[in-house]
Amino acid sequence: MTSLAIALRTRTFRSLRRHRNYRIFFYGQLVSLAGSWMQNVALAWLVLELSGSPLAIGVLAFCRFVPFTVFGLAAGVVADRMDTRKLVMWTQGCALIVSVLLAVVTLTGTATLTVVYVLAALGGITLAFDAPGRQSLTYQMVGPRSLPNAVALNAGLFNGSRVIGPAIAGVVIAVSGTGICFVINAFSFLAVLVALSRLRGKELHHVERDPSARIIEGMRRALGFVRRDPQLRVVFGVVAVVSTVGFNFHVLVPLLAADTLHVGPEGFGLLSAAFGLGALVGALVTATFREASWRLFATGATGFGVLALALAPVHDAVPAGVLLFAVGISFTLFTANANALVQLGAPDHLRGRMIGLYLFAFVGLAPVGGLLTGWLADLGGTELAFAVAGVTSLLTIGVASFLRARAQTPGTVVVVAPRS
């Protein structure tokens, strides 16, 4: 226990201790992301209220994530060309406006499925450009040595907000309706905008920019780099398949709450919070490791597959919450290590594009995955959807591990080091 406490104190939060800019941005994000998760829960519940259809939740996921499919790779090129702090300020400001519009149409009773879908798509466009800019900015704030720790802490922040936001949203929706959640989220963006304005430019880690990069040529260079790197090829492949088929919690959790477990918005919020709490624990565990590794990446994918299969037949809220907690741990082990492996495997002038490719693999095919999951749930309930997710994850990581092992010389250890 003593060694664990020392590790937590000295290693887990080292990026917050060492880097002022990262610390300020972290606390601003803490407020903003809690509001964003309130909005995510409110959007899903609003669509269920307007439609009562599992497929409608899948369409919502399509609208939210299709911008990553359309703009994700181009957004990475933009992040390599622009000042990332200015880019993130612009995207956060646009996201604030979308939240205000959602609040207006909901509180005035003029919300329809079409209006909600359009606003969700606009929010998705801002997020598609925000994500590579924000992650590139993280690299600038902490540098290559602290990046794996900062990525894990970002995952902890994201998923800690997933605990707080849905839990608050469940209560707010039950008491005041979904519109107030959108109002709260709009105000929460002010925290991150203030934090961005207070960053010290002279303390940002210098990165090589590629201002001459054009969209098509820039994407071609990034794809060519991935083709020449065996480990990046495998990581991107696993992330694309597992994320598309398995990581559709924005569709499955509301359907699990409403159709399988028959709990109200409070229960939906608590189930989402259970997953988020597990993901937070997984992030803190990941942050204690000094390096990103394939072993942790594969462990996360395997754990997710096994737990999804275990969750498929469950029809009671308590064991479902416990399993979602464990799923959250595996989810963060998988995603945090994938993110760090990609960023550390990229040269400076391609980092934004590598992040864009990673986000495309992670959520760019989510529109298809959301529709697939909604269709599976319509066909065989959440039981079928979770079972397909679990089997797909296990098969994918099994094949990937076999191919990776064949490509390596026996006894060779792959060391991931920062590239510049």
Summary of the structure (lengths in Angstrom):
residues: 420
radius of gyration: 20.3
end to end distance: 38.3
largest distance: 65.7
contacts: 1612
relative contact order: 0.16
helix: 85%
strand: 0%
